[in-house]
Amino acid sequence: MNKEFFEAVELMEKEKGIMAEYLYEKISNAIVVAARKDYNGKDVISCDIDPEKREMRVYLRQNIVEEIEDEDTDILLDEAKKYREDAEVGQVLEIDLDTMKFGRIAAQTAKHVIRQGIKDAERGQIIREFQSKSQDLVTAKVSRIDPVNGNVTLEIGKGTAVLPKGEQVPGEEFTEGDLTKVYVVDVRETDRGTRVMISRTHSGLVKRLFEQEVPEIYDGIVTIHSVSREAGARTKMAVSSKDENVDPIGACIGQRGARVNNIVDILGGEKIDIVKYSEDPAEFIGAALAPANVLAVEITDAEKKTCQVTVPDHQLSLAIGNKGQNARLAARLTGWNIDIKPESGFYEG
């Protein structure tokens, strides 16, 4: 029986990835809790598990006394000598118990505690797995789509997480069994358990995709300074290079646009503008408003980070973008409030 017991624990460690030491501790505690019921719940039972010797010992500890005050904790000297000839009053006697005689209730209690311990271990393992992926990109499998609210349940490793409708790219559709990439925004412990926040709209998703696709970013030659995004429509990303021989924009675009196109495909056709970062705010702001051609950038209040940008009259709408999108993304990318005016000073009505 002992051989089968230890083999079962070792198999569980391999299959579920739960440390055997943890399981032995939970099993030992479960046996102690179950056996104590025969002694009115008193702390007189111990369980020692030795995986190396493949031995499990459950025993009762009783005080050797001349007169019994508590039948659960005390044993008379004459009775103690039946177990140990050299027993003396004042000593603690250890009496081995047969685990097979604990009874049905004790066995059920042990099974319940062991089962709960395994669940806790699996849950803890899943939590650690999610925490290790916080602010990272993961590939998830679609397991369920809520037809009412549109939320999507995803399998991520051994756990699951919900992708809310509001964190999905507008217009994208999911099918059960599909694989999709999501960004793990945060993992929090709450009163109701672990809350994993995932997103397909977060700017971090684009950043991680470029880190995977562009070796120069992974190697630290090219740096991503900031990303601003309106998911499903457009993203702007500012990059720089530590090596003057490496063009940061070219590295991100790739030969014939291969690298950026791979990311655009993953994002369902989302447009991506890659601009060169600069420590000079005026230069950076000018680059951020691409594809518009900026004639001048005047810093109006450096402390409040406000500026006025001048563009050719015919490029005003391009600089502002559809419903203000280009200007809005440029402002988020740079962290500056940008006021755009035409070269003539006159706005078309």
N, C-alpha and C positions, 0 to 999 in steps of 0.2 A: 504493500500500500504506500509506504514511504517513497519507494522508487517511482511509482506512478505519479504521486503528488509533486515531487521535485521536477519530473519530466514535464508535467503539465504547466508548471510555473515558467520553466525555461522556454517552452513553446509559446506561451503567452507573451513573454518578453520579446521573442523574435517576431511574432505576428503583429502585435500591437505596439511594440516599441516602448513598453512600460518597464522601468527598471525592476529587476527581480527583488532587489532589496526593499523597494517600496511595497511590492506585493507581499513579501514575507512579513513585513511590519503590520500591514492591514490584516493579513490572515491570523497572525498571532493575537492581535487585539480582538479580532472577532471571536476566536476560540475562548479567550479569557472572559469576554463579556457573556458568552453563552454558558460557560461552565459556572460562572459566579451565581447564576440563577438558582443553582442547587444549594447555594450557601447564603441565600438572602441578599445577594448582591455585594457581599463583603469582599474586601481586597485580600483574598487568601489563595488566589489562583495565579499561576505563572505559566508562560509558554515560551520555550526556547527552541528556535529553529536554526539548525546548523547545516547550510547547504553543501558545505565541503564534505562533511561526514554523511550527508543525506539522512540526518536524524531530526526528529521532532519530538520534544518532550513536554508533556503537560503535567503539572504537579500541583498538589495541594500543600500549603504551608500552614502548620498548626503549632501552637505553643504547647510544650510539654509541661503539664501542671499537676499538682497534688489534688486539686479540687476544681471541677469544671464550672466556670462562670458563663461561658458562651460556647455552646456546642459547635458552632461554626468555626470558631477560632482556636478552641482548646482541645487537647487530647490528654488522657491520663497516662501516667508513666507505664503502667502494665500494658496498656494497649499499644503505646509507642514502641515498646520493646519487641512487639511482633514484627515491626518493620525494621528496627535497628537495635541490635542487642546491647550496644553501648550507650543507648539513649539515657539522658539525665534530665531531671526537672530544671526548667529555665532555658533549655535549648529549643530551637525551632526545628521541627521535623518536616522533611519533604517527602510526600507520599505520591508516587507516580500514579497517574490516572489513565484509564483506558479510554481513549477518545471515542471508541466505538460505542461506549456505554453512556454517552452524554444524553442520549434520548432524541426524539424527533424534534422537539421544540428548540433544543440547543443547536441541533444541526441546521435547522431553518434559520435561526438567528445568525449563525456563523456565515451561512450562504449569503444572507441579505447584506451583512456588513462587508463581506468580501466583494460582493457585486457592486455595492455603493463605492467601495474603495477603488475599484477598477474604473468606474465611471468618473470619479473625481480625478483619477490619474490621467485618464484620456482627455478630460476637459482641461486639466492643467497643461497637458501636452499641446492641445490645440491652441490654448491661450498663448503659450510661449511661441508657438509657430507663427501666429498672427503678429505678436509683438515684434518678432524678428523681421517681419515684412512691413512694418509700419513705415509710411512714406516711401514705399517702394512699389514696383510694378509686378503684378502677378497675372498668370494665365488662369482663368476660371472657366468652369463648365456650367452651362445653363441647366438647372434642374427643374425649375418651375417658374411659370409666368402667371401672376395674379391678373385674371381677366377684368377685375373691378378697378383696381388702382394702378395697374401697370407695373407694379414692383416686380423685380426679377430676383429669384433666389439662386445663388451661385454656389457651386462646390469649389472650395479652395483648399487643396490638400485634403486633410482629414476633417475639415470643418466646413461650415456654410456661412454665408453672409448675404444680406439683402441689399441689392442695388435699387435705391428708391427711384421713382420716375423722375424726380427733380435732378438726379445725378446722372441721368442718361442723356446722350446726345440727341437733340431734337430730331425726330424723323427716323431714328434708327429702330430696327425691328429685331427681335430675338426669337429663336426657335429652340425648343428643348433639345439638349445634346450639343448645341453650338459651343465653341470655345471663343472666349473674348478676353481682352486684356483690360484690367481695372487697376486703379491706383488706390492703395490702402492709405487713406487720409490719416486715420487715428485709430487706436485701440484703447478703450477705456473700461475700467472696472466699475460697475454700477451695482446698486442694491439688487437689481434684477439679473445680474450676471455680467458677462463680458459683452460690450457693445463694439462691434467692428464697423467703422465707417468707410465705405468704399465709394469710388466715383469714376465716371467716364468723362466728366466735364472739367475736372481739376487741371490746372496748368501743370501740376507736377507729373501728370500722365505724359504730356508732350516732352517734358524734360527727360524723363526716364527713357522714353522711346529713342530719343537722340543719343543718350548715353549708351544704349545698347547697339545702336546702328552705326555710330561714328567712333572708330577706334581712337581717334585723336582726342576725343572728349574723355573716354575711359582712361587714357594714358595721362591725362592732365595737361596736354599741350593746348587744347582748346577749352575755354571756360564759358559756361552759360551763366550770364549775369542775371538775367531776368526773363520771365515769360509772361505775356498777357494773352488771355484767350477768351473768345466767345465761341464755345463749343459748337461744332457743326458748321460754323461759318468761317472764322478766321483766327489765326494765331500770329502773334509777333514774338520773336525771340532775339535777344541781344547777345552776341558772342564776341570773344576776343581771343588772341593767340599769344602764347608765351614765346613762340618761335617765329621770328620775322620771315622765315622761309615758308611758313605754313599759313595759307589764307583761311581764316576761320569760317568765312561764309562758304567758300568753295569746298572745304572739308565737310561741312554739313549738307551741302547740296549733293556732292558726289559726282562721279563721272556721268555725264549726260543726265544728271538729276536723279540717279538711281537711288541714292540714300534717302533724300527727302521724299521721293515718290513712294518708296516703301512705307514711310510713315503716313503720308497722305492717304494711301490705300487703307491702312489700319484705321484711320480716323474717318473713313467714309467720304473722302474727297474734300476734306477741310483745307482751305487755303493757308499756306504758311509763309510769312515774310521773315526772312533772316537778315538782321541788320548788324552792323559793326558797333560794338560798344566803345564808348570813349569817356575818359575822365572829364573831358570838357563838356559841360552841360549843353552848351549851344550846339556843338557838333553832334552830340548824342541825340538831342531833340530833332535836329535836322534829318538825321539818318532814320529815326523812328517813324517819321511821317511818310516814308517811302510807301508806295511808288511815286508820290508827288515830289516835285523838284522844289526845294526850299531855297529862297533867295537870301533871307536873313533871319536871324534869331536874336531878339533883344530880351535880355534878362531884366524884367521890371522889378522884381523883388526876390532876391536870392534867399532870404530867410523864409518867406512864405512859398518859395518855389513857384513863382508865377513868371510867365514869359509871353512875348508877342512874336508870332512867326509871320513872315511875309512870303507869299507864294505868287507866281504869275496868275493873272486874272483867269486864264483859261484852265488853270489847275486847282482852282479853289474847291470845286466840288470833289475832285480827286483826293485832295488833302483832307477834307472833312470826311469823305466817304459816305456810303449809303446809310442814311439815318444817323450820321455822325460816328459810324463805327471806326473808321481809320483814326480819327482824332482821339476817340475814346481809348482805343487800344494803345496808341502812342503815349497818352497821358499815364496810363497804368504801367506801361513798360518803363518809362523814365522816372515816374514819381513826380512829374511837374504838371501844373495847370497850364494848359496851352491855349492861347487865344490866337486864332488864325485870321489873317486879313489879306485881301488881294493887293497886288502891287499898286494899282491905281487908287486904292483907298475907297473905291466905290463897290458896294455889294449889289449884285443883280437882284431885282425884285422878283 
